[in-house]
Amino acid sequence: MTDPVEKVQKALDELHYEGSIIHSDATIFTVEDASKAIGVTPGEILKSLIFMVDGQPWLVLMSGPNKVHSGKIKRLSQGHRVTMASPDYVFENFGFRIGGVPPLGYPRTLPALLDEDLWNFSIVWAAAGTDHAFFPIAPETLREYTQGQKAAVKKEPPQP
């Protein structure tokens, strides 16, 4: 199997990305880990999640602290059944382990939804295939690269 960081680097190269993948001794496994390792707020950390919509994988890209509202994914995708992909599915089908799931580097373009809160930041930080590699990217560039849709997909906090 191809090295996961190499898959992401290849995708970035094909898109003429001008930045670099950064390698860290510190883990970026959780949003909190990544925030500390990179020195940014949790909101600037990109979570790349795989959801299954009627059995097909979709990429859902979230601002770090936000939770996904699966009903919103269902409505936006016009799907009937929406579930989060298992870690085994993600690894077996794409070669990425949880904590290092990137927004790019898949064998084909996945339908993608991007949390509108990502646009609160000029740059967000994405995992690059492992929990020790990441790269900076502007949200609009990320939308272009993924051919995704900016969308309201977060779960709103309960009102007091």
Secondary structure as a PSIPRED ss2 file (coil, helix, strand):
# PSIPRED VFORMAT (PSIPRED V4.0)

   1 M C   1.000  0.000  0.000
   2 T C   1.000  0.000  0.000
   3 D C   1.000  0.000  0.000
   4 P H   0.000  1.000  0.000
   5 V H   0.000  1.000  0.000
   6 E H   0.000  1.000  0.000
   7 K H   0.000  1.000  0.000
   8 V H   0.000  1.000  0.000
   9 Q H   0.000  1.000  0.000
  10 K H   0.000  1.000  0.000
  11 A H   0.000  1.000  0.000
  12 L H   0.000  1.000  0.000
  13 D H   0.000  1.000  0.000
  14 E H   0.000  1.000  0.000
  15 L C   1.000  0.000  0.000
  16 H C   1.000  0.000  0.000
  17 Y C   1.000  0.000  0.000
  18 E C   1.000  0.000  0.000
  19 G C   1.000  0.000  0.000
  20 S C   1.000  0.000  0.000
  21 I C   1.000  0.000  0.000
  22 I E   0.000  0.000  1.000
  23 H E   0.000  0.000  1.000
  24 S C   1.000  0.000  0.000
  25 D C   1.000  0.000  0.000
  26 A C   1.000  0.000  0.000
  27 T C   1.000  0.000  0.000
  28 I C   1.000  0.000  0.000
  29 F C   1.000  0.000  0.000
  30 T C   1.000  0.000  0.000
  31 V H   0.000  1.000  0.000
  32 E H   0.000  1.000  0.000
  33 D H   0.000  1.000  0.000
  34 A H   0.000  1.000  0.000
  35 S H   0.000  1.000  0.000
  36 K H   0.000  1.000  0.000
  37 A H   0.000  1.000  0.000
  38 I H   0.000  1.000  0.000
  39 G C   1.000  0.000  0.000
  40 V C   1.000  0.000  0.000
  41 T C   1.000  0.000  0.000
  42 P H   0.000  1.000  0.000
  43 G H   0.000  1.000  0.000
  44 E H   0.000  1.000  0.000
  45 I E   0.000  0.000  1.000
  46 L E   0.000  0.000  1.000
  47 K E   0.000  0.000  1.000
  48 S E   0.000  0.000  1.000
  49 L E   0.000  0.000  1.000
  50 I E   0.000  0.000  1.000
  51 F E   0.000  0.000  1.000
  52 M E   0.000  0.000  1.000
  53 V E   0.000  0.000  1.000
  54 D C   1.000  0.000  0.000
  55 G C   1.000  0.000  0.000
  56 Q E   0.000  0.000  1.000
  57 P E   0.000  0.000  1.000
  58 W E   0.000  0.000  1.000
  59 L E   0.000  0.000  1.000
  60 V E   0.000  0.000  1.000
  61 L E   0.000  0.000  1.000
  62 M E   0.000  0.000  1.000
  63 S E   0.000  0.000  1.000
  64 G C   1.000  0.000  0.000
  65 P C   1.000  0.000  0.000
  66 N C   1.000  0.000  0.000
  67 K C   1.000  0.000  0.000
  68 V E   0.000  0.000  1.000
  69 H C   1.000  0.000  0.000
  70 S H   0.000  1.000  0.000
  71 G H   0.000  1.000  0.000
  72 K H   0.000  1.000  0.000
  73 I H   0.000  1.000  0.000
  74 K H   0.000  1.000  0.000
  75 R H   0.000  1.000  0.000
  76 L H   0.000  1.000  0.000
  77 S H   0.000  1.000  0.000
  78 Q C   1.000  0.000  0.000
  79 G C   1.000  0.000  0.000
  80 H C   1.000  0.000  0.000
  81 R C   1.000  0.000  0.000
  82 V E   0.000  0.000  1.000
  83 T E   0.000  0.000  1.000
  84 M E   0.000  0.000  1.000
  85 A C   1.000  0.000  0.000
  86 S C   1.000  0.000  0.000
  87 P H   0.000  1.000  0.000
  88 D H   0.000  1.000  0.000
  89 Y H   0.000  1.000  0.000
  90 V H   0.000  1.000  0.000
  91 F H   0.000  1.000  0.000
  92 E H   0.000  1.000  0.000
  93 N H   0.000  1.000  0.000
  94 F H   0.000  1.000  0.000
  95 G C   1.000  0.000  0.000
  96 F C   1.000  0.000  0.000
  97 R C   1.000  0.000  0.000
  98 I C   1.000  0.000  0.000
  99 G C   1.000  0.000  0.000
 100 G C   1.000  0.000  0.000
 101 V C   1.000  0.000  0.000
 102 P C   1.000  0.000  0.000
 103 P C   1.000  0.000  0.000
 104 L C   1.000  0.000  0.000
 105 G C   1.000  0.000  0.000
 106 Y C   1.000  0.000  0.000
 107 P C   1.000  0.000  0.000
 108 R C   1.000  0.000  0.000
 109 T C   1.000  0.000  0.000
 110 L C   1.000  0.000  0.000
 111 P C   1.000  0.000  0.000
 112 A E   0.000  0.000  1.000
 113 L E   0.000  0.000  1.000
 114 L E   0.000  0.000  1.000
 115 D E   0.000  0.000  1.000
 116 E H   0.000  1.000  0.000
 117 D H   0.000  1.000  0.000
 118 L H   0.000  1.000  0.000
 119 W H   0.000  1.000  0.000
 120 N H   0.000  1.000  0.000
 121 F C   1.000  0.000  0.000
 122 S C   1.000  0.000  0.000
 123 I C   1.000  0.000  0.000
 124 V E   0.000  0.000  1.000
 125 W E   0.000  0.000  1.000
 126 A E   0.000  0.000  1.000
 127 A E   0.000  0.000  1.000
 128 A C   1.000  0.000  0.000
 129 G C   1.000  0.000  0.000
 130 T C   1.000  0.000  0.000
 131 D C   1.000  0.000  0.000
 132 H C   1.000  0.000  0.000
 133 A E   0.000  0.000  1.000
 134 F E   0.000  0.000  1.000
 135 F E   0.000  0.000  1.000
 136 P E   0.000  0.000  1.000
 137 I E   0.000  0.000  1.000
 138 A C   1.000  0.000  0.000
 139 P H   0.000  1.000  0.000
 140 E H   0.000  1.000  0.000
 141 T H   0.000  1.000  0.000
 142 L H   0.000  1.000  0.000
 143 R H   0.000  1.000  0.000
 144 E H   0.000  1.000  0.000
 145 Y H   0.000  1.000  0.000
 146 T H   0.000  1.000  0.000
 147 Q C   1.000  0.000  0.000
 148 G C   1.000  0.000  0.000
 149 Q E   0.000  0.000  1.000
 150 K E   0.000  0.000  1.000
 151 A E   0.000  0.000  1.000
 152 A C   1.000  0.000  0.000
 153 V C   1.000  0.000  0.000
 154 K E   0.000  0.000  1.000
 155 K C   1.000  0.000  0.000
 156 E C   1.000  0.000  0.000
 157 P C   1.000  0.000  0.000
 158 P C   1.000  0.000  0.000
 159 Q C   1.000  0.000  0.000
 160 P C   1.000  0.000  0.000
